[in-house]
Amino acid sequence: SPFIDQLVQYLEFYQVPAQQAIIQQGELGDYLLILLSGRVSVDRQLDDGSTQHLADVQPGEVLGEMSLFDSSPRFSSCTSSTDCALAVLKADTLDAMMELDASTAAYLLALFARKLSTRLRQTTARIEP
């Protein structure tokens, strides 16, 4: 797709072994990850010291986008469950994309908005009686 061809030039690609910390809860986030292959476990350290498992992430999912957009510390930690291939989009690269390639940036931001909306609906459904 033309969108993917355009997007690739803004991404950095990495291979990560199993059991590697990818995102640490509480750190400042200036990038997001797209899981290309493998599986990632998402967990949150609770105030009482226990760990809550939030999700097992499959290829095609995005991680870390909340901190990228709101500059808040990371909400949870992400660890590779298997060997993984990741694409990374840094905040400054996204800023440059918005300036230099507004149509690709707009398409990408619309995808993220839909993803966040879906997650919010799923979370709301879990907490409503």
PLY file of the C-alpha trace (Angstrom):
ply
format ascii 1.0
element vertex 129
property float x
property float y
property float z
element edge 128
property int vertex1
property int vertex2
end_header
0.00 0.00 0.00
1.22 3.54 -0.68
0.67 4.45 2.99
3.00 1.66 4.19
5.61 2.62 1.60
5.54 6.22 2.89
5.51 5.22 6.56
8.55 2.91 6.36
10.92 5.83 5.82
9.97 7.24 9.25
10.42 4.02 11.23
13.41 2.32 12.83
13.43 -1.49 12.94
14.74 -3.74 15.71
14.95 -7.43 16.60
14.44 -8.18 20.29
15.09 -11.53 22.02
12.53 -13.20 24.28
12.24 -11.92 27.87
13.62 -8.48 26.96
12.16 -5.40 28.69
10.89 -3.13 25.92
9.02 -0.44 27.87
9.38 0.24 31.60
6.45 1.48 33.67
7.09 5.02 34.88
9.70 5.99 32.29
9.09 8.98 30.06
8.03 7.93 26.60
9.16 9.63 23.43
8.45 6.74 21.06
5.88 4.14 20.21
6.34 0.58 19.02
4.57 -1.45 16.38
4.86 -5.18 16.97
5.70 -6.79 13.62
6.23 -10.37 14.84
6.32 -12.24 18.11
4.36 -11.66 21.32
4.66 -9.07 24.07
3.33 -9.22 27.63
1.94 -6.00 29.13
2.00 -5.80 32.93
1.46 -3.12 35.56
3.15 -2.93 38.96
0.49 -2.05 41.53
0.96 0.10 44.63
0.90 -2.98 46.88
3.87 -4.45 44.99
1.89 -7.05 43.08
1.87 -7.28 39.31
-1.29 -7.17 37.22
-1.17 -8.78 33.78
-2.99 -6.48 31.35
-2.57 -8.06 27.93
-0.71 -10.33 25.56
-0.02 -8.31 22.44
0.01 -9.84 18.96
1.64 -8.60 15.71
0.07 -5.46 14.30
-0.60 -3.93 17.71
0.83 -0.58 18.85
2.51 -0.07 22.22
3.47 3.13 24.01
1.32 5.54 22.04
-0.32 7.09 25.12
2.97 8.48 26.47
3.99 9.63 23.02
0.86 11.77 22.75
0.46 13.08 26.31
4.09 13.10 27.57
3.08 11.24 30.74
5.15 8.44 32.28
4.54 4.97 30.89
1.45 3.32 32.43
2.75 -0.24 32.20
5.76 -2.36 31.33
6.12 -4.41 28.15
8.32 -7.49 27.91
8.91 -9.65 24.86
7.40 -13.11 25.46
9.09 -14.45 22.32
11.69 -13.15 19.88
10.12 -10.04 18.35
10.50 -7.69 15.43
9.56 -4.10 16.25
9.13 -0.88 14.34
9.78 2.30 16.34
8.37 5.75 15.68
10.02 8.50 17.72
8.22 11.68 18.77
10.58 13.98 16.89
10.18 11.86 13.77
6.39 12.11 14.08
6.74 15.89 14.39
8.86 15.97 11.23
6.34 13.75 9.44
3.53 16.17 10.32
5.53 18.98 8.76
6.91 17.20 5.70
4.24 14.61 4.91
0.96 15.79 6.39
-1.23 13.24 4.60
0.76 10.25 5.91
0.80 11.77 9.42
-2.96 12.40 9.32
-3.65 8.83 8.22
-1.40 7.45 10.95
-2.95 9.65 13.65
-6.44 8.56 12.55
-5.36 4.91 12.95
-4.07 5.64 16.45
-7.28 7.48 17.37
-9.35 4.46 16.31
-7.05 2.13 18.28
-7.32 4.26 21.42
-11.08 4.49 21.04
-11.34 0.71 20.77
-9.20 0.24 23.89
-11.31 2.76 25.82
-14.53 0.96 24.84
-13.06 -2.40 25.87
-11.92 -1.04 29.21
-15.27 0.62 29.84
-17.08 -2.63 29.04
-14.94 -4.48 31.61
-15.70 -2.06 34.45
-19.39 -1.43 33.80
-21.85 -3.75 35.58
0 1
1 2
2 3
3 4
4 5
5 6
6 7
7 8
8 9
9 10
10 11
11 12
12 13
13 14
14 15
15 16
16 17
17 18
18 19
19 20
20 21
21 22
22 23
23 24
24 25
25 26
26 27
27 28
28 29
29 30
30 31
31 32
32 33
33 34
34 35
35 36
36 37
37 38
38 39
39 40
40 41
41 42
42 43
43 44
44 45
45 46
46 47
47 48
48 49
49 50
50 51
51 52
52 53
53 54
54 55
55 56
56 57
57 58
58 59
59 60
60 61
61 62
62 63
63 64
64 65
65 66
66 67
67 68
68 69
69 70
70 71
71 72
72 73
73 74
74 75
75 76
76 77
77 78
78 79
79 80
80 81
81 82
82 83
83 84
84 85
85 86
86 87
87 88
88 89
89 90
90 91
91 92
92 93
93 94
94 95
95 96
96 97
97 98
98 99
99 100
100 101
101 102
102 103
103 104
104 105
105 106
106 107
107 108
108 109
109 110
110 111
111 112
112 113
113 114
114 115
115 116
116 117
117 118
118 119
119 120
120 121
121 122
122 123
123 124
124 125
125 126
126 127
127 128
